[in-house]
Structures are given as C-alpha cells and as structure tokens.
Amino acid sequence: MAAKASPSHILTDEEQLAAIIKRVNRAQGQLGAVARMLEEGRNCEDIVMQMSAVSKAINTAAFTLISSSLKECLLEGKQNSEAVSQKLQKLFLSLA
C-alpha cells in the first residue's frame, strides 16, 4: 500500500516569492560577512550583531513564506486546504 502524501502548498505569488528570495540572498551575504569577521578576529559584539541580522532576515523570510502560503491556500479553497492550513500553522509555531 502506498503512503499517503503529506499535504503541501507551493507559493505561486511571484511578488512574494521575489521578496523572500531577496531577503534570503541578503541573509546569505550577511552570513558570509559573519564568517569573514570570525576569520579576521573581529570583536564578539560586532559578530553577534551581524548574526542577529542574519537570524532576523531568515525568520522574516520564513514567516512571509508561511503567511503568503496560508493566504493562497485559504483563497484557493482546495479540497485539502484544511490539512495544508494545519501543516502551515505547525511550521509557523516551529519558528516561534
């Protein structure tokens, strides 16, 4: 017997996708800066501040992805929208 596929959603809002990708790319650059700062022996405070910026950027991207997906899911009214909504809520709580 085949396993039942887990409910999922793929974000289709191109504007939101672009914003999320931009934020992730920015975080990637910030993370590279953290590595350079560590290699250069920069002070702890500066490094932690940069790490905080990376964390905020990633969390904002994740929250945006979840909220945009939830909005699409509810608006589309698909048969599995309730299951997908519950899964997205769990993802949201995993970030909190």
N, CA, C and O atoms as CSV, one atom per row, in Angstrom:
chain,resi,resn,atom,element,x,y,z
A,1,MET,N,N,0.842,-1.164,0.000
A,1,MET,CA,C,0.000,0.000,0.000
A,1,MET,C,C,0.900,1.244,0.000
A,1,MET,O,O,1.855,1.305,0.774
A,2,ALA,N,N,0.613,2.225,-0.846
A,2,ALA,CA,C,1.406,3.445,-0.945
A,2,ALA,C,C,1.107,4.370,0.228
A,2,ALA,O,O,-0.022,4.453,0.711
A,3,ALA,N,N,2.151,5.061,0.671
A,3,ALA,CA,C,1.973,6.017,1.764
A,3,ALA,C,C,1.203,7.222,1.253
A,3,ALA,O,O,1.380,7.655,0.114
A,4,LYS,N,N,0.351,7.752,2.110
A,4,LYS,CA,C,-0.442,8.918,1.745
A,4,LYS,C,C,0.470,10.145,1.706
A,4,LYS,O,O,1.251,10.372,2.630
A,5,ALA,N,N,0.368,10.924,0.648
A,5,ALA,CA,C,1.192,12.119,0.502
A,5,ALA,C,C,0.815,13.153,1.560
A,5,ALA,O,O,-0.360,13.360,1.865
A,6,SER,N,N,1.825,13.782,2.097
A,6,SER,CA,C,1.603,14.826,3.088
A,6,SER,C,C,1.043,16.065,2.393
A,6,SER,O,O,1.498,16.412,1.303
A,7,PRO,N,N,0.059,16.741,3.008
A,7,PRO,CA,C,-0.492,17.945,2.377
A,7,PRO,C,C,0.595,19.013,2.280
A,7,PRO,O,O,1.385,19.199,3.206
A,8,SER,N,N,0.619,19.696,1.168
A,8,SER,CA,C,1.628,20.740,0.995
A,8,SER,C,C,1.089,21.847,0.112
A,8,SER,O,O,0.032,21.727,-0.508
A,9,HIS,N,N,1.846,22.922,0.075
A,9,HIS,CA,C,1.475,24.071,-0.746
A,9,HIS,C,C,2.738,24.650,-1.345
A,9,HIS,O,O,3.766,24.737,-0.674
A,10,ILE,N,N,2.666,25.043,-2.595
A,10,ILE,CA,C,3.769,25.715,-3.267
A,10,ILE,C,C,3.321,27.136,-3.550
A,10,ILE,O,O,2.327,27.358,-4.240
A,11,LEU,N,N,4.062,28.099,-3.012
A,11,LEU,CA,C,3.711,29.512,-3.177
A,11,LEU,C,C,3.811,29.911,-4.645
A,11,LEU,O,O,4.822,29.657,-5.299
A,12,THR,N,N,2.763,30.533,-5.150
A,12,THR,CA,C,2.747,30.959,-6.551
A,12,THR,C,C,2.770,32.476,-6.725
A,12,THR,O,O,2.936,32.962,-7.843
A,13,ASP,N,N,2.607,33.231,-5.636
A,13,ASP,CA,C,2.616,34.694,-5.694
A,13,ASP,C,C,4.036,35.159,-6.025
A,13,ASP,O,O,4.917,35.158,-5.165
A,14,GLU,N,N,4.241,35.553,-7.275
A,14,GLU,CA,C,5.584,35.908,-7.742
A,14,GLU,C,C,6.174,37.104,-7.008
A,14,GLU,O,O,7.386,37.165,-6.804
A,15,GLU,N,N,5.340,38.048,-6.614
A,15,GLU,CA,C,5.826,39.215,-5.874
A,15,GLU,C,C,6.357,38.799,-4.501
A,15,GLU,O,O,7.421,39.248,-4.076
A,16,GLN,N,N,5.611,37.943,-3.820
A,16,GLN,CA,C,6.056,37.456,-2.514
A,16,GLN,C,C,7.299,36.577,-2.654
A,16,GLN,O,O,8.225,36.674,-1.848
A,17,LEU,N,N,7.319,35.720,-3.677
A,17,LEU,CA,C,8.497,34.883,-3.918
A,17,LEU,C,C,9.732,35.742,-4.130
A,17,LEU,O,O,10.791,35.453,-3.573
A,18,ALA,N,N,9.608,36.789,-4.928
A,18,ALA,CA,C,10.740,37.676,-5.194
A,18,ALA,C,C,11.230,38.340,-3.903
A,18,ALA,O,O,12.435,38.458,-3.679
A,19,ALA,N,N,10.296,38.769,-3.066
A,19,ALA,CA,C,10.671,39.400,-1.801
A,19,ALA,C,C,11.379,38.408,-0.878
A,19,ALA,O,O,12.349,38.760,-0.207
A,20,ILE,N,N,10.895,37.188,-0.848
A,20,ILE,CA,C,11.511,36.153,0.003
A,20,ILE,C,C,12.904,35.820,-0.511
A,20,ILE,O,O,13.846,35.718,0.276
A,21,ILE,N,N,13.045,35.652,-1.806
A,21,ILE,CA,C,14.353,35.345,-2.394
A,21,ILE,C,C,15.334,36.480,-2.123
A,21,ILE,O,O,16.496,36.233,-1.799
A,22,LYS,N,N,14.875,37.713,-2.253
A,22,LYS,CA,C,15.736,38.865,-1.990
A,22,LYS,C,C,16.219,38.852,-0.540
A,22,LYS,O,O,17.393,39.108,-0.272
A,23,ARG,N,N,15.323,38.555,0.385
A,23,ARG,CA,C,15.678,38.523,1.803
A,23,ARG,C,C,16.655,37.381,2.105
A,23,ARG,O,O,17.596,37.557,2.879
A,24,VAL,N,N,16.433,36.218,1.498
A,24,VAL,CA,C,17.335,35.075,1.707
A,24,VAL,C,C,18.718,35.381,1.127
A,24,VAL,O,O,19.734,35.060,1.743
A,25,ASN,N,N,18.757,35.992,-0.039
A,25,ASN,CA,C,20.049,36.369,-0.629
A,25,ASN,C,C,20.785,37.372,0.252
A,25,ASN,O,O,22.004,37.293,0.402
A,26,ARG,N,N,20.050,38.312,0.830
A,26,ARG,CA,C,20.655,39.287,1.731
A,26,ARG,C,C,21.218,38.570,2.957
A,26,ARG,O,O,22.329,38.867,3.397
A,27,ALA,N,N,20.462,37.640,3.500
A,27,ALA,CA,C,20.918,36.879,4.665
A,27,ALA,C,C,22.162,36.062,4.321
A,27,ALA,O,O,23.070,35.921,5.140
A,28,GLN,N,N,22.192,35.532,3.112
A,28,GLN,CA,C,23.355,34.763,2.683
A,28,GLN,C,C,24.604,35.655,2.669
A,28,GLN,O,O,25.678,35.232,3.097
A,29,GLY,N,N,24.460,36.864,2.185
A,29,GLY,CA,C,25.578,37.816,2.197
A,29,GLY,C,C,25.993,38.176,3.614
A,29,GLY,O,O,27.183,38.276,3.913
A,30,GLN,N,N,25.009,38.371,4.483
A,30,GLN,CA,C,25.306,38.685,5.882
A,30,GLN,C,C,26.024,37.529,6.568
A,30,GLN,O,O,26.922,37.750,7.381
A,31,LEU,N,N,25.635,36.304,6.247
A,31,LEU,CA,C,26.277,35.141,6.834
A,31,LEU,C,C,27.730,35.037,6.367
A,31,LEU,O,O,28.612,34.665,7.141
A,32,GLY,N,N,27.968,35.365,5.108
A,32,GLY,CA,C,29.343,35.414,4.602
A,32,GLY,C,C,30.161,36.443,5.359
A,32,GLY,O,O,31.339,36.225,5.644
A,33,ALA,N,N,29.531,37.566,5.686
A,33,ALA,CA,C,30.216,38.603,6.461
A,33,ALA,C,C,30.567,38.092,7.856
A,33,ALA,O,O,31.623,38.425,8.393
A,34,VAL,N,N,29.680,37.283,8.443
A,34,VAL,CA,C,29.961,36.700,9.768
A,34,VAL,C,C,31.212,35.829,9.693
A,34,VAL,O,O,32.083,35.918,10.558
A,35,ALA,N,N,31.302,34.996,8.674
A,35,ALA,CA,C,32.471,34.123,8.519
A,35,ALA,C,C,33.747,34.949,8.369
A,35,ALA,O,O,34.771,34.630,8.973
A,36,ARG,N,N,33.684,36.008,7.564
A,36,ARG,CA,C,34.864,36.874,7.389
A,36,ARG,C,C,35.250,37.550,8.697
A,36,ARG,O,O,36.430,37.654,9.030
A,37,MET,N,N,34.245,38.005,9.429
A,37,MET,CA,C,34.514,38.676,10.713
A,37,MET,C,C,35.198,37.721,11.691
A,37,MET,O,O,36.115,38.114,12.412
A,38,LEU,N,N,34.750,36.472,11.711
A,38,LEU,CA,C,35.371,35.472,12.581
A,38,LEU,C,C,36.821,35.224,12.154
A,38,LEU,O,O,37.724,35.156,12.989
A,39,GLU,N,N,37.027,35.092,10.847
A,39,GLU,CA,C,38.378,34.853,10.322
A,39,GLU,C,C,39.309,36.024,10.611
A,39,GLU,O,O,40.504,35.832,10.835
A,40,GLU,N,N,38.768,37.226,10.605
A,40,GLU,CA,C,39.556,38.437,10.844
A,40,GLU,C,C,39.774,38.710,12.325
A,40,GLU,O,O,40.531,39.612,12.684
A,41,GLY,N,N,39.116,37.940,13.189
A,41,GLY,CA,C,39.269,38.138,14.625
A,41,GLY,C,C,38.550,39.374,15.153
A,41,GLY,O,O,39.013,40.014,16.097
A,42,ARG,N,N,37.424,39.702,14.542
A,42,ARG,CA,C,36.639,40.872,14.984
A,42,ARG,C,C,36.050,40.615,16.362
A,42,ARG,O,O,35.997,39.477,16.829
A,43,ASN,N,N,35.607,41.692,17.008
A,43,ASN,CA,C,35.097,41.538,18.372
A,43,ASN,C,C,33.739,40.850,18.397
A,43,ASN,O,O,32.965,40.884,17.441
A,44,CYS,N,N,33.496,40.231,19.536
A,44,CYS,CA,C,32.297,39.412,19.738
A,44,CYS,C,C,31.014,40.209,19.493
A,44,CYS,O,O,30.088,39.709,18.854
A,45,GLU,N,N,30.954,41.424,19.987
A,45,GLU,CA,C,29.736,42.229,19.863
A,45,GLU,C,C,29.359,42.466,18.405
A,45,GLU,O,O,28.194,42.328,18.032
A,46,ASP,N,N,30.343,42.823,17.580
A,46,ASP,CA,C,30.077,43.062,16.160
A,46,ASP,C,C,29.594,41.788,15.463
A,46,ASP,O,O,28.678,41.825,14.641
A,47,ILE,N,N,30.221,40.667,15.802
A,47,ILE,CA,C,29.854,39.400,15.180
A,47,ILE,C,C,28.436,38.991,15.574
A,47,ILE,O,O,27.644,38.570,14.731
A,48,VAL,N,N,28.126,39.119,16.857
A,48,VAL,CA,C,26.787,38.745,17.320
A,48,VAL,C,C,25.724,39.654,16.704
A,48,VAL,O,O,24.636,39.188,16.368
A,49,MET,N,N,26.022,40.925,16.555
A,49,MET,CA,C,25.070,41.844,15.914
A,49,MET,C,C,24.794,41.405,14.472
A,49,MET,O,O,23.652,41.435,14.014
A,50,GLN,N,N,25.845,40.999,13.768
A,50,GLN,CA,C,25.675,40.533,12.384
A,50,GLN,C,C,24.892,39.216,12.361
A,50,GLN,O,O,24.052,39.010,11.485
A,51,MET,N,N,25.164,38.331,13.318
A,51,MET,CA,C,24.416,37.075,13.406
A,51,MET,C,C,22.941,37.342,13.685
A,51,MET,O,O,22.069,36.654,13.155
A,52,SER,N,N,22.669,38.328,14.506
A,52,SER,CA,C,21.291,38.702,14.802
A,52,SER,C,C,20.576,39.174,13.539
A,52,SER,O,O,19.410,38.847,13.319
A,53,ALA,N,N,21.275,39.938,12.718
A,53,ALA,CA,C,20.692,40.411,11.459
A,53,ALA,C,C,20.372,39.237,10.534
A,53,ALA,O,O,19.334,39.227,9.872
A,54,VAL,N,N,21.269,38.248,10.493
A,54,VAL,CA,C,21.034,37.054,9.672
A,54,VAL,C,C,19.791,36.327,10.168
A,54,VAL,O,O,18.923,35.946,9.383
A,55,SER,N,N,19.719,36.142,11.473
A,55,SER,CA,C,18.591,35.431,12.074
A,55,SER,C,C,17.266,36.129,11.782
A,55,SER,O,O,16.285,35.477,11.424
A,56,LYS,N,N,17.236,37.438,11.931
A,56,LYS,CA,C,16.013,38.198,11.660
A,56,LYS,C,C,15.608,38.092,10.193
A,56,LYS,O,O,14.425,37.950,9.882
A,57,ALA,N,N,16.574,38.160,9.303
A,57,ALA,CA,C,16.276,38.079,7.869
A,57,ALA,C,C,15.696,36.711,7.514
A,57,ALA,O,O,14.722,36.628,6.767
A,58,ILE,N,N,16.279,35.656,8.037
A,58,ILE,CA,C,15.797,34.301,7.751
A,58,ILE,C,C,14.404,34.088,8.350
A,58,ILE,O,O,13.518,33.540,7.693
A,59,ASN,N,N,14.216,34.525,9.599
A,59,ASN,CA,C,12.902,34.363,10.231
A,59,ASN,C,C,11.825,35.148,9.482
A,59,ASN,O,O,10.713,34.654,9.297
A,60,THR,N,N,12.147,36.353,9.059
A,60,THR,CA,C,11.177,37.156,8.314
A,60,THR,C,C,10.833,36.474,6.993
A,60,THR,O,O,9.670,36.460,6.588
A,61,ALA,N,N,11.829,35.911,6.322
A,61,ALA,CA,C,11.572,35.196,5.069
A,61,ALA,C,C,10.667,33.991,5.321
A,61,ALA,O,O,9.742,33.731,4.551
A,62,ALA,N,N,10.934,33.269,6.386
A,62,ALA,CA,C,10.121,32.083,6.704
A,62,ALA,C,C,8.688,32.478,7.055
A,62,ALA,O,O,7.741,31.855,6.575
A,63,PHE,N,N,8.523,33.504,7.885
A,63,PHE,CA,C,7.177,33.951,8.253
A,63,PHE,C,C,6.418,34.451,7.029
A,63,PHE,O,O,5.220,34.201,6.894
A,64,THR,N,N,7.108,35.155,6.140
A,64,THR,CA,C,6.479,35.647,4.912
A,64,THR,C,C,6.040,34.481,4.033
A,64,THR,O,O,4.947,34.501,3.467
A,65,LEU,N,N,6.891,33.469,3.921
A,65,LEU,CA,C,6.545,32.291,3.129
A,65,LEU,C,C,5.316,31.591,3.696
A,65,LEU,O,O,4.404,31.228,2.954
A,66,ILE,N,N,5.296,31.406,5.003
A,66,ILE,CA,C,4.165,30.719,5.632
A,66,ILE,C,C,2.884,31.534,5.492
A,66,ILE,O,O,1.848,30.993,5.106
A,67,SER,N,N,2.942,32.816,5.798
A,67,SER,CA,C,1.720,33.631,5.751
A,67,SER,C,C,1.194,33.765,4.324
A,67,SER,O,O,-0.016,33.731,4.101
A,68,SER,N,N,2.097,33.917,3.360
A,68,SER,CA,C,1.666,34.009,1.962
A,68,SER,C,C,1.065,32.693,1.483
A,68,SER,O,O,0.076,32.687,0.750
A,69,SER,N,N,1.659,31.588,1.895
A,69,SER,CA,C,1.130,30.270,1.523
A,69,SER,C,C,-0.231,30.038,2.155
A,69,SER,O,O,-1.143,29.517,1.512
A,70,LEU,N,N,-0.365,30.426,3.411
A,70,LEU,CA,C,-1.642,30.260,4.103
A,70,LEU,C,C,-2.733,31.080,3.418
A,70,LEU,O,O,-3.854,30.607,3.227
A,71,LYS,N,N,-2.391,32.302,3.055
A,71,LYS,CA,C,-3.355,33.165,2.359
A,71,LYS,C,C,-3.781,32.534,1.040
A,71,LYS,O,O,-4.973,32.483,0.736
A,72,GLU,N,N,-2.820,32.054,0.252
A,72,GLU,CA,C,-3.167,31.405,-1.013
A,72,GLU,C,C,-4.022,30.167,-0.786
A,72,GLU,O,O,-5.000,29.928,-1.495
A,73,CYS,N,N,-3.642,29.398,0.198
A,73,CYS,CA,C,-4.365,28.158,0.492
A,73,CYS,C,C,-5.831,28.455,0.810
A,73,CYS,O,O,-6.730,27.774,0.316
A,74,LEU,N,N,-6.062,29.453,1.619
A,74,LEU,CA,C,-7.422,29.802,2.007
A,74,LEU,C,C,-8.216,30.384,0.839
A,74,LEU,O,O,-9.404,30.103,0.685
A,75,LEU,N,N,-7.554,31.191,0.025
A,75,LEU,CA,C,-8.233,31.809,-1.109
A,75,LEU,C,C,-8.550,30.806,-2.214
A,75,LEU,O,O,-9.564,30.933,-2.900
A,76,GLU,N,N,-7.687,29.816,-2.383
A,76,GLU,CA,C,-7.902,28.828,-3.438
A,76,GLU,C,C,-9.024,27.864,-3.088
A,76,GLU,O,O,-9.701,27.344,-3.975
A,77,GLY,N,N,-9.222,27.628,-1.807
A,77,GLY,CA,C,-10.290,26.742,-1.376
A,77,GLY,C,C,-10.189,25.317,-1.892
A,77,GLY,O,O,-11.201,24.695,-2.214
A,78,LYS,N,N,-8.970,24.800,-1.970
A,78,LYS,CA,C,-8.775,23.426,-2.437
A,78,LYS,C,C,-9.347,22.433,-1.434
A,78,LYS,O,O,-9.604,22.772,-0.278
A,79,GLN,N,N,-9.537,21.212,-1.894
A,79,GLN,CA,C,-10.107,20.173,-1.035
A,79,GLN,C,C,-9.257,19.914,0.199
A,79,GLN,O,O,-9.796,19.622,1.266
A,80,ASN,N,N,-7.946,20.014,0.073
A,80,ASN,CA,C,-7.075,19.724,1.202
A,80,ASN,C,C,-6.634,20.990,1.937
A,80,ASN,O,O,-5.646,20.966,2.671
A,81,SER,N,N,-7.357,22.094,1.748
A,81,SER,CA,C,-6.926,23.368,2.332
A,81,SER,C,C,-6.851,23.310,3.855
A,81,SER,O,O,-5.977,23.944,4.446
A,82,GLU,N,N,-7.739,22.572,4.499
A,82,GLU,CA,C,-7.717,22.455,5.955
A,82,GLU,C,C,-6.446,21.742,6.412
A,82,GLU,O,O,-5.795,22.184,7.359
A,83,ALA,N,N,-6.096,20.660,5.757
A,83,ALA,CA,C,-4.884,19.904,6.111
A,83,ALA,C,C,-3.632,20.741,5.864
A,83,ALA,O,O,-2.707,20.738,6.676
A,84,VAL,N,N,-3.605,21.452,4.746
A,84,VAL,CA,C,-2.455,22.308,4.440
A,84,VAL,C,C,-2.369,23.444,5.454
A,84,VAL,O,O,-1.277,23.777,5.914
A,85,SER,N,N,-3.495,24.038,5.804
A,85,SER,CA,C,-3.521,25.118,6.797
A,85,SER,C,C,-2.958,24.641,8.124
A,85,SER,O,O,-2.180,25.351,8.760
A,86,GLN,N,N,-3.343,23.451,8.545
A,86,GLN,CA,C,-2.831,22.904,9.808
A,86,GLN,C,C,-1.329,22.684,9.741
A,86,GLN,O,O,-0.609,22.956,10.702
A,87,LYS,N,N,-0.861,22.190,8.605
A,87,LYS,CA,C,0.577,21.969,8.445
A,87,LYS,C,C,1.330,23.302,8.484
A,87,LYS,O,O,2.389,23.396,9.105
A,88,LEU,N,N,0.794,24.322,7.830
A,88,LEU,CA,C,1.433,25.645,7.812
A,88,LEU,C,C,1.435,26.254,9.212
A,88,LEU,O,O,2.399,26.914,9.600
A,89,GLN,N,N,0.368,26.036,9.965
A,89,GLN,CA,C,0.324,26.527,11.346
A,89,GLN,C,C,1.414,25.867,12.190
A,89,GLN,O,O,2.048,26.530,13.011
A,90,LYS,N,N,1.635,24.572,11.995
A,90,LYS,CA,C,2.703,23.879,12.718
A,90,LYS,C,C,4.062,24.445,12.348
A,90,LYS,O,O,4.922,24.614,13.212
A,91,LEU,N,N,4.264,24.742,11.063
A,91,LEU,CA,C,5.514,25.352,10.633
A,91,LEU,C,C,5.709,26.711,11.301
A,91,LEU,O,O,6.797,27.039,11.772
A,92,PHE,N,N,4.637,27.488,11.330
A,92,PHE,CA,C,4.690,28.799,11.979
A,92,PHE,C,C,5.101,28.659,13.442
A,92,PHE,O,O,5.962,29.397,13.920
A,93,LEU,N,N,4.495,27.727,14.145
A,93,LEU,CA,C,4.809,27.527,15.554
A,93,LEU,C,C,6.235,27.029,15.763
A,93,LEU,O,O,6.836,27.288,16.805
A,94,SER,N,N,6.778,26.316,14.779
A,94,SER,CA,C,8.156,25.840,14.898
A,94,SER,C,C,9.151,26.987,14.878
A,94,SER,O,O,10.275,26.843,15.361
A,95,LEU,N,N,8.749,28.126,14.324
A,95,LEU,CA,C,9.611,29.302,14.277
A,95,LEU,C,C,9.477,30.187,15.508
A,95,LEU,O,O,10.364,30.986,15.808
A,96,ALA,N,N,8.368,30.039,16.215
A,96,ALA,CA,C,8.102,30.926,17.358
A,96,ALA,C,C,8.937,30.567,18.562
A,96,ALA,O,O,8.830,31.217,19.602
